[in-house]
Amino acid sequence: MPVPGPGYSITVRLEAPPSASAAGDLASAIGKLGGVITAFDVVESHTDRIVVDITCNALSEGHARDITDELERLPGVAVRKVSDRTFLIHLGGKIEIRSKVALKNRDDLSRAYTPGVARICQAIAENPDDARRLTIKRNTVAVVTDGSAVLGLGNLGPAAALPVMEGKAALFKKFADVDAWPVCLDTQDTEEIIRTVQLLAPVYGGINLEDIAAPRCFEIEARLREMLDIPVFHDDQHGTAIVVTAAMRNALRVVGKSMADCRIVVCGVGAAGSAIIRLLLQRGPGEVIAVDVHGIVHRDRPAMDDNMAWVAANTNRAGMTGTLHDALVGADVFIGVSAPNLFGAEQVATMAPRAVVFALANPDPEIDPLEAQRYAAVVATGRSDYPNQINNVLAFPGVFRGLLDAQARTVTDDMLLAAADAIADVVDDERLNASFIVPSVFDSAVAPAVAECVRKAAGPHHATTI
Ligand SMILES: NC(=O)c1ccc[n+]([C@@H]2O[C@H](COP(=O)([O-])OP(=O)(O)OC[C@H]3O[C@@H](n4cnc5c(N)ncnc54)[C@H](O)[C@@H]3O)[C@@H](O)[C@H]2O)c1
């Protein structure tokens, strides 16, 4: 059952009679419709009326409208204005650039800009590695998208993707002090995307690919990794794979099973699923069975692209065929990054005892988590309104902090696994339980721990100082 959340939060400014019962009447009108009041401010008081700002969470835009209409129907109440708080925080965008140097006088100008800057340009021309020492490159990441797979919304294009990329940049700054900048490209042509990123790479210390649809995302990442001397990381793939691997490790600690004995079903072999399978295979699982919209992936399936052929060749040793439901029988772990409502409690009952279910399709998981809990020992989702939220924010800020600090030129599986272990290890034995297998995204220990492990995995740090 969805609950009203801050994603649909409105502030209603209204006039009401100055009676003792006004606040109660307003609150019960909202409560009757299932809205959740989070703030109530009387902003003006007159002998004949009060003006009130009521902030409440709703389920949807329609629900918010119903709440407003209900308030308007109360005797003596007049709604003046309704503000959607989510839209309000996006007005004018969410990030900005600030100068780190004071530009107070001619002397400052002469050093920060011409003529002084010319000597810095010459130094970099003579020694290109100095770009990391003397420019923003050392701390700056491009968040690159073509807008083809925006959240769960699909192909919305580059302009509509910008609010997500701005949000990502804000998270980079907040959690790891990384200066990230949105780069939303007005093309969905693989060659054009690759060439454009290659052309803009000199400014950046890393490339975070974001919301680019599969299978195009695989080729774009692989080719950019080959041609660039900075790390290229598709977060929808590897960020997810890192957090899932961390959560898996801790879920298996809870149920007392070892990876080598586990049969793992991964449903969804797109961007997220493929990367999860590749990373989990590094951990030596007993068996991985991949399932997509056509059923269980096996070697004899016709017309597979390169990614699917790799998955088929490296999973399902027994050559099993059939449906997701067939795959679940006897499985120890289910990881879903696919589509909503694919199975119910009766299928979880066919899994091995003390089963682990990660139902990560957003916003609606593969199985209702409450249904899954009837038979599974550990349940995780991608949602913030259930325990065990698998959230990429646990990984990408620390990963890039570590990569930038190490001046890394590539990203390796060892770094991804080190990041996963760092996240898992933040949950110590005392706090670990079935409802707490991953730390909170606001746990300030996470990003530094991830950064340190990635830095170590990247090898010795070659940074020079001025
Ligand atoms: N942290 C998280 O919680 C997290 C992270 C990444 C992705 N996701 C979610 O995972 C889902 C997939 O993301 P993606 O970027 O990999 O998408 P994608 O489009 O690249 O891949 C989707 C995959 O799901 C499969 N699929 C679709 N319908 C299916 C069905 N009925 N039965 C079995 N398989 C089916 C497709 O065949 C495909 O392999 C989305 O809902 C996304 O929101 C969650």
The ligand as an ORCA input file, in Angstrom:
! r2SCAN-3c Opt
* xyz 0 1
  N      18.715      0.807     -6.661
  C      17.675      0.314     -7.235
  O      16.756     -0.002     -6.552
  C      17.648      0.139     -8.725
  C      18.796      0.359     -9.477
  C      18.746      0.146    -10.864
  C      17.558     -0.252    -11.465
  N      16.447     -0.410    -10.690
  C      15.163     -0.783    -11.304
  O      15.332     -1.985    -12.045
  C      14.516     -1.953    -13.195
  C      15.359     -2.226    -14.443
  O      16.284     -1.173    -14.649
  P      17.299     -1.222    -15.899
  O      17.908      0.117    -15.990
  O      18.188     -2.402    -15.808
  O      16.252     -1.422    -17.105
  P      16.474     -2.092    -18.544
  O      15.355     -1.607    -19.380
  O      17.873     -1.882    -19.006
  O      16.267     -3.669    -18.290
  C      15.035     -4.224    -17.940
  C      15.147     -5.742    -17.945
  O      13.976     -6.283    -17.342
  C      13.489     -7.344    -18.153
  N      12.049     -7.459    -18.000
  C      11.096     -6.574    -18.364
  N       9.868     -7.084    -18.104
  C      10.071     -8.315    -17.563
  C       9.222     -9.331    -17.109
  N       7.891     -9.181    -17.172
  N       9.757    -10.463    -16.637
  C      11.102    -10.617    -16.571
  N      11.970     -9.686    -17.002
  C      11.446     -8.547    -17.486
  C      13.860     -6.953    -19.569
  O      13.867     -8.083    -20.421
  C      15.252     -6.352    -19.338
  O      16.209     -7.390    -19.336
  C      13.808     -0.595    -13.182
  O      12.548     -0.747    -12.578
  C      14.701      0.241    -12.312
  O      13.994      1.285    -11.684
  C      16.469     -0.240     -9.344
*
